[in-house]
Amino acid sequence: MAENNKIESNTNSPFRGLGGDGGRIVIAGGGTGGHIFPAIAIANALEKAAPGIEILFVGASGKMEMEKVPQAGYQIKGLDIAGFNRQSVVKNISLPFKLIKSFLQVRKIMNEFKPDAVVGVGGYSSFPVLRYAQSKGIASFIHESNSFAGKSNMLLGKKATKIFVATDGMEKFFPKDRLIITGNPVRKTIVESTVSRAEGLRFFGLNESKKTVLSVGGSLGARSINEALAFYLDAFAENDLQLIWQTGKSTASDYKNKGEGRKNIWVNDFIKEMEMGYAAADIVISRAGAMSVTELCVAGKPTVFVPFPHAAEDHQTSNAMSLVNKQAALIIKDSEAKEKLVNAVIDLSRNEPLQQSLKKNMYALAITNADEVIAKEILKYIQ
C-alpha cells in the first residue's frame, strides 16, 4: 500500500451509464463481497468520470454478485461456471464441460456488447472473460486485492494491459512494467463516515467510558475467533472491556445465547452498518481478507488479525503480514486463537502507546481513492 490518503491520479442502450460515446466496459468477477464491492466501486467511479460510459457486469450464476450487482443498479449476465472443488474429486467431473460452456457464453456476450475494455476483479467468471478479451486484442485490466496473487490472475497478468494491486512487492507475481499500486476500493459509507465514537457506541447500546473491542469474522463467521471469545467471555467484564461481536451466520444462535444478559456485550450475526462498528471500536479482531485489511487501514483501528489458514495460497496470512511487517497490526495464528487471542486483546487494551503506534501506522497505509485512480487509468485506453 502507498502512504497517505490519496494517490494523484445518448442512446437507447439497456446498460446503465448511458450517453452515447463514453465507451463500453465489461466488469467480470465476484463470488465474495471482497470482489463484488470493489467492482461496484470501480463502476461507480467510471460513471462519475465518464457519464457517457456503458457498463455490463459478468458473474457466476447462483453466486452473490447476481443479487448485489442489480441492487447497485447495474445489469449483470451470469455464466454457468464453477471452480475446482478441492474436497470432492467427483464434483469436478463436470468442470471441463462448464468451462467450455462458459467460454461460449462469454463469446456471445462479448460479440453482442462489443466492449472497449474488460476489468477482472477475481472470482470464477474473471478468467474466461479476460482470456477471451485478450485473444481479441481488447484492453484488459486486473484488480488483484490480495498481497498474494491467485493463479488465474498470474496467468492473465502476462497479457493484461495494466494490473492494479493493493500492496507493493507484487512484481514477483506480475510483469513489473504493468503494475500500478492503487490500493483497494473501499465502500463510500466507510471512507466518508463522520460517525463519532459516541454515536457508534450509542448505536450498540454500550458505555462510552469503557474500552470497546469489535470482532468481525466475515458474513459466515470465523469459528476459531468465535470459540475463543465464547470460552473467555467473562474476561471482558473482568477487564472492564466491552465487546461488539459479529458472529457470522454459522451457529449464530449459540453465541447469541452466550452474550445474552451481559450489559458489556452486543452480539449478532451481522453488522450492516459497519461504519458504526468501526466508529465505536477502540480495538478490532478480524480475519485478514483483502477488503477487511483495507477498511481497517482507512478506519485506522489497532487490530489483531487471525488469518483464515485455508484461504487459497494462504493469502490471508500474507495480507496480515504486509501490515505486521510495517508495525501496523498484530497477528495470532488460527490454531492458537483459543489459547492466545483474548489475552492478546486484553494486553493491547492496557497498552495505550502501542494502540497509538498501530493506529498511526495503519492510517499511513490507508488509500481512500483507489476507485478513482483505477477508473482514470482504464479510461486512458478507451477515450
C-alpha positions, 0 to 999 in steps of 0.5 A: 500500500502507498502512504497517505490518503490519496494517490494523484491520479445518448442512446437507447442502450439497456446498460446503465451509464448511458450517453452515447460515446463514453465507451463500453466496459465489461466488469467480470468477477465476484463470488465474495463481497471482497470482489463484488464491492470493489467492482461496484466501486470501480463502476461507480467511479467510471460513471462519475468520470465518464457519464457517457460510459456503458457498463455490463457486469459478468458473474457466476450464476447462483453466486452473490454478485447476481443479487448485489450487482442489480441492487447497485443498479447495474445489469449483470449476465451470469455464466454457468461456471464453477471452480475446482472443488478441492474436497470432492474429486467427483464434483469436478467431473463436470468442470471441463464441460462448464468451462467450455460452456462458459467460454461460449457464453462469454463469446456471445456476450462479448460479440453482442456488447462489443466492449472497449475494455474488460476489468477482472476483479477475481472470482470464477467468471474473471478468467474466461472473460479476460482470456477471451478479451485478450485473444481479441486484442481488447484492453484488459485490466486486473484488480488483484486485492490480495498481497498474494496473487491467485493463479488465474490472475498470474496467468492473465497478468502476462497479457493484461494491459495494466494490473492494479494491486493493493500492496507493493512487492507484487512484481514477483507475481506480475510483469513489473512494467504493468503494475500500478499500486492503487490500493483497494476500493473501499465502500463510500459509507466507510471512507466518508463516515463522520460517525463519532465514537459516541454515536457508534457506541450509542448505536450498540447500546454500550458505555462510552467510558469503557474500552470497546473491542469489535470482532468481525469474522466475515458474513459466515463467521470465523469459528476459531475467533468465535470459540475463543471469545465464547470460552473467555467471555467473562474476561471482558467484564473482568477487564472492564472491556466491552465487546461488539461481536459479529458472529457470522451466520454459522451457529449464530444462535449459540453465541447469541445465547452466550452474550445474552444478559451481559450489559458489556456485550452486543452480539449478532450475526451481522453488522450492516452498518459497519461504519458504526462498528468501526466508529465505536471500536477502540480495538478490532479482531478480524480475519485478514481478507483483502477488503477487511485489511483495507477498511481497517487501514482507512478506519485506522483501528489497532487490530489483531488479525487471525488469518483464515489458514485455508484461504487459497495460497494462504493469502490471508496470512500474507495480507496480515503480514504486509501490515505486521511487517510495517508495525501496523497490526498484530497477528495470532495464528488460527490454531492458537486463537483459543489459547492466545487471542483474548489475552492478546486483546486484553494486553493491547487494551492496557497498552495505550502507546502501542494502540497509538503506534498501530493506529498511526501506522495503519492510517499511513497505509490507508488509500481512500481513492483507489476507485478513482485512480483505477477508473482514470487509468482504464479510461486512458485506453478507451477515450 
